[in-house]
Every structure is written in structure tokens, then in C-alpha cells.
Amino acid sequence: MRALIYVRLSEGKVDERGFAALKQISSELPPAKRVGYVRFKEIVKEQYLILLMDAERAIAAFPKLLPDDRQECEEVLGMVRRVLVARGALPAEGRRRLERIETMFAGPPPKVGRDKAA
């Protein structure tokens, strides 16, 4: 949610197409991973306020919120992209912000182990 809000925050408006995409994604999730409407609203409000208070700190903390599993990270990023494109093309600032988020989802480069034969 934080990624979605961050990317679209510069536009200053909400669009029902993004909400419809979120509802569709939710319906595809296993019941244990779904949240109700009231909780969803709480999450959106909380993440929005966090970003308003200090966007740079909120985004800097983002990697700590991501799953450790690379495949799960890719799935979540796919959902983020799916919601973002539901509303149409991103403006330049939105594209810049999405690139920043995508870099965080990619994570640090893998550590190269030392060759034991060396």
C-alpha cells in the first residue's frame, strides 16, 4: 500500500480504477491473506499519513517491509504494477517514483561467495 500511495501521491487524487484493481487482486488471494474493508481503509490512512509526515524516511524504511522471499517480492511488485496501470499511464514523476520502488523490490545485488579453491 505504501508503494502505491507513494507513486501516485504527486497526482493528489484517488481514482476508482485503482480501487477496482485492488478489489480484483484481493478476490484472487487466499482468504487468509485478505483484509476487510474497514481494515483496508485503516491501512490506507495509516500509510498515507506516514508518507505525509516524512516521505523520505517512509521510503527509506521500505526495504525492511518487503518479504525476504525473492519470488514473493516479485509477486507483490506485480500487484503494485497491476494497480498502477489500471488507472492509465503514469506521469513523469510517478514513473520516477515507480523506478525507485522497483529498485528497492529488486534488493541489493547478490553477494558473491569466495572461491574456496583460490
C-alpha positions as CSV (number, residue, x, y, z in Angstrom):
1,M,0.0,0.0,0.0
2,R,2.8,2.4,0.8
3,A,4.4,1.9,-2.6
4,L,1.0,2.5,-4.4
5,I,0.4,5.7,-2.4
6,Y,4.0,6.9,-2.9
7,V,3.9,6.5,-6.6
8,R,0.5,8.3,-7.1
9,L,0.9,10.8,-4.3
10,S,2.2,13.6,-6.5
11,E,-1.1,13.5,-8.5
12,G,-3.1,14.3,-5.4
13,K,-6.2,12.4,-6.3
14,V,-7.8,9.0,-6.0
15,D,-9.3,7.0,-8.9
16,E,-11.9,4.2,-8.7
17,R,-10.0,2.2,-11.4
18,G,-7.1,1.6,-8.9
19,F,-9.6,0.6,-6.2
20,A,-11.3,-1.8,-8.6
21,A,-7.9,-3.4,-9.4
22,L,-7.2,-3.8,-5.7
23,K,-10.6,-5.4,-5.2
24,Q,-9.9,-7.8,-8.0
25,I,-6.5,-8.7,-6.6
26,S,-8.0,-9.2,-3.2
27,S,-10.5,-11.6,-4.6
28,E,-7.7,-13.7,-6.1
29,L,-5.8,-14.0,-2.8
30,P,-6.4,-16.9,-0.4
31,P,-8.9,-15.9,2.3
32,A,-6.2,-15.9,5.0
33,K,-4.4,-13.1,3.1
34,R,-7.4,-10.8,2.6
35,V,-8.4,-7.9,4.7
36,G,-11.8,-6.5,5.2
37,Y,-12.9,-3.1,4.0
38,V,-12.6,-1.4,7.4
39,R,-9.1,-2.7,7.9
40,F,-8.2,-1.7,4.3
41,K,-9.3,1.9,5.0
42,E,-7.2,1.9,8.2
43,I,-4.1,0.7,6.3
44,V,-4.5,3.2,3.5
45,K,-5.0,6.1,6.0
46,E,-2.0,4.9,8.1
47,Q,0.3,4.6,5.1
48,Y,-0.9,7.9,3.7
49,L,-0.1,9.7,7.0
50,I,3.3,8.1,7.3
51,L,4.2,9.3,3.8
52,L,2.9,12.8,4.5
53,M,4.8,13.1,7.8
54,D,8.2,12.2,6.2
55,A,8.1,10.6,2.8
56,E,11.9,10.1,2.6
57,R,12.1,8.2,5.8
58,A,9.0,6.2,4.9
59,I,10.5,5.2,1.6
60,A,14.0,4.6,3.2
61,A,12.3,2.1,5.5
62,F,10.6,0.3,2.6
63,P,13.1,-2.5,2.1
64,K,12.6,-3.6,5.7
65,L,8.9,-4.1,5.0
66,L,9.5,-6.3,1.9
67,P,9.3,-10.1,2.1
68,D,12.6,-11.9,2.3
69,D,11.5,-14.4,-0.4
70,R,12.5,-13.2,-3.9
71,Q,9.5,-14.8,-5.6
72,E,7.1,-13.3,-3.1
73,C,8.7,-9.9,-3.7
74,E,8.2,-10.3,-7.5
75,E,4.5,-11.2,-6.9
76,V,3.9,-8.2,-4.7
77,L,5.7,-5.9,-7.3
78,G,3.5,-7.4,-10.0
79,M,0.4,-6.5,-8.0
80,V,1.7,-2.9,-7.4
81,R,2.2,-2.5,-11.2
82,R,-1.2,-4.0,-11.9
83,V,-2.9,-1.5,-9.7
84,L,-0.9,1.4,-11.1
85,V,-1.6,0.6,-14.8
86,A,-5.3,0.2,-14.1
87,R,-5.6,4.0,-14.0
88,G,-3.5,4.6,-17.1
89,A,-0.1,5.9,-17.9
90,L,1.9,7.4,-15.1
91,P,3.1,11.0,-15.3
92,A,6.9,11.6,-15.3
93,E,7.1,12.0,-11.5
94,G,5.1,8.8,-11.0
95,R,7.4,6.9,-13.3
96,R,10.4,8.2,-11.4
97,R,8.9,7.1,-8.1
98,L,8.0,3.7,-9.5
99,E,11.5,3.1,-10.7
100,R,12.7,3.9,-7.2
101,I,10.3,1.4,-5.7
102,E,11.2,-1.2,-8.3
103,T,14.9,-0.8,-7.3
104,M,14.0,-1.5,-3.7
105,F,12.0,-4.6,-4.7
106,A,15.0,-5.9,-6.6
107,G,17.0,-5.7,-3.4
108,P,20.8,-5.5,-3.1
109,P,22.9,-7.4,-5.6
110,P,23.6,-11.0,-4.6
111,K,26.7,-11.5,-2.5
112,V,29.4,-13.3,-4.5
113,G,30.9,-16.1,-2.4
114,R,34.6,-16.6,-2.4
115,D,36.1,-19.4,-4.4
116,K,37.4,-22.0,-1.8
117,A,40.0,-23.2,-4.4
118,A,41.6,-19.8,-4.5
